[in-house]
Amino acid sequence: MKFGIFFELSTPRPWTPESEHRLYHESLAQARLADELGFDHVWCVEHHFLEEYSHSSAPEVFLAACAAQTKRIRVGHGIVVCVPQINHPARIAERAAALDLISSGRLDLGTGRSGTWTELGGFEADPDETKKTWDEYVRAIPQMWMQERFRWRGRSFSMPLRAVLPKPFQKPHPPLWVAVTSPGTEIDAAERGLGALGLSMGSVADYAGKIENYKRVIRDCEPVGAFVNDQIAAVNFLYCHEDDATGVATGQRLAGTFNYLASQLLSTREAFPTRSYPSLGLLPALRSEAAKKGDDGGPSAAITIGNPARIESALRRWEAAGVDCVNFLLNCAETVPQEEVLASLRLFAKEVMPRFQKGEAR
Amino acid sequence: MPLFGTLDLKARGADAPRAAALATTDWSLPGAEVLHLLFETEDAGNLALLPPALHPTIPPTCHLVVIRAPESPAGAFVLAQVRVGCRAGAFQRGFVTRACCDSARAATALRDGFGFDCRTAEVKLVRRHDEVAARVVDGGRTILACSLADPVAIGPDDVRYVDTLNLAWVQRSGEPTLRLVQLDARQTIRTADRGRPCVEHFDAAAWAAPGLLPDYGVSASFCSADLAFPRVRFLVDPAKPAFQGTEKV
């Protein structure tokens, strides 16, 4: 099993001139440590206008800094929002390729469409259209990377023959993923040969069904790129501490803060009646899982907080369900002091990560 | 921590209705119609209208809602409401600034049972092929004229409503106490249309919503549905964050 970290870059009110500066540089320090400790991925989301919850509107800039300050860890640019009012597909291809060059071929690109009216409305994007534009983008972007010159006559965008430059360092191109939140998106991912980037922290049981669907469909897929990226990643909270009670309490505070801030946003499902957004997205799954109790009366057995033994037990469940990678949210709105975040990462890398090296599966 | 409302509870409380007998049984409203318009609004106006218990949505929003109920325990009525989009802790809610009802009997029952700040006024809801229009006239003065333009059929499952909160005086331990009365309306939607939200006229002061400006249309829906207003189950202390001040009835 692989492990990654991911950043929403959240910062609480009241904001000071230092808030965002500190947030960005503390997050970079976490990425540097994750690289040293052997984590596989650092992901950074693209969000716009999401007060407190995510101040990460230029993830490619943050990830370029990550790439420059690390040696081995892969940089996950995603999800990028595949909506014309927010990103032209050529700009996504260009920025991603530049990031792949800067990182010497360590880029993964995650695609998606945004789940909030806060973002889509801010750009006057039509929620009815986002599934369609995403689908067109994921077909076009790999071609922009692989063809010397590219032209497109499409529904959501058209462009005459142009060389989309630079080209990525990885050949034929970096791995492609899609965020799986809405029901059925795991099938979309599989049919297109895309990695499934789990953004909902649903229960293992919920996930198992999605994984089964994904694995069944991807066997006969028609990939949008030059190869199939048959991988499933889940996301989770991480707070690891020698003392289980301390780990659980701090982890629950982290999860609670994340869920609280997320719920303040205006989901597309809430604001705009459309078949295109059948679920509320992240929020209900997050809240329900974080609020659940495990068999021992502690946190849900699927949440990776507590001491190393408890976290290993949770990860074994995900491993058994077929998840290839778990990406961890380390902090939210500075709930956990930086030194504790770094200590949690170190302890996880020392006590838990080695147990999931190749051949250690139980 | 997200922003909290800054409503002056002392001043607003003086005008708040008295919920004489909170509903202890469910209200069934079969064959109802619901017009729901959502707008983005100015930030400052929203904050000043929300009690300190509540967070504004991001971005700030308001809902204009008109319900026609041909049957209810209080008889037929048409009810118009202005709601400020908010969160009670992590939960999606609409805070009702004021309501108007075309039936005096229903207005009294909605005030007593659910804490609506409900006035009696002329409330019309008209369905046409090109629009669904609502108009509220109070004392000969139009205080709301709004519509859903260009209706197009959508799936009943595509529509979702949030629960509401009414600020009212209720009896707690034998004392009149200012509380937010939560109405967890349920709906079984049979048909639904979506269209463009339009406001021709909105008298913010008449809706106890000074400063509220529904200026950026988000969505409009019109549904036929069987509604239920269940008995009141939760109250919220308007002065405390909802995650600390929510009480079971």
Boltz contact constraints between the chains, C-beta under 6 A:
constraints:
  - contact:
      token1: [A, 51]
      token2: [B, 58]
      max_distance: 6.0
  - contact:
      token1: [A, 118]
      token2: [B, 58]
      max_distance: 6.0
  - contact:
      token1: [A, 260]
      token2: [B, 90]
      max_distance: 6.0
  - contact:
      token1: [A, 263]
      token2: [B, 90]
      max_distance: 6.0
  - contact:
      token1: [A, 264]
      token2: [B, 2]
      max_distance: 6.0
  - contact:
      token1: [A, 264]
      token2: [B, 55]
      max_distance: 6.0
  - contact:
      token1: [A, 264]
      token2: [B, 58]
      max_distance: 6.0
  - contact:
      token1: [A, 264]
      token2: [B, 87]
      max_distance: 6.0
  - contact:
      token1: [A, 265]
      token2: [B, 58]
      max_distance: 6.0
  - contact:
      token1: [A, 266]
      token2: [B, 57]
      max_distance: 6.0
  - contact:
      token1: [A, 270]
      token2: [B, 92]
      max_distance: 6.0
  - contact:
      token1: [A, 271]
      token2: [B, 38]
      max_distance: 6.0
  - contact:
      token1: [A, 271]
      token2: [B, 218]
      max_distance: 6.0
  - contact:
      token1: [A, 272]
      token2: [B, 219]
      max_distance: 6.0
  - contact:
      token1: [A, 273]
      token2: [B, 154]
      max_distance: 6.0
  - contact:
      token1: [A, 273]
      token2: [B, 158]
      max_distance: 6.0
  - contact:
      token1: [A, 273]
      token2: [B, 159]
      max_distance: 6.0
  - contact:
      token1: [A, 273]
      token2: [B, 194]
      max_distance: 6.0
  - contact:
      token1: [A, 273]
      token2: [B, 221]
      max_distance: 6.0
  - contact:
      token1: [A, 274]
      token2: [B, 158]
      max_distance: 6.0
  - contact:
      token1: [A, 275]
      token2: [B, 155]
      max_distance: 6.0
  - contact:
      token1: [A, 275]
      token2: [B, 158]
      max_distance: 6.0
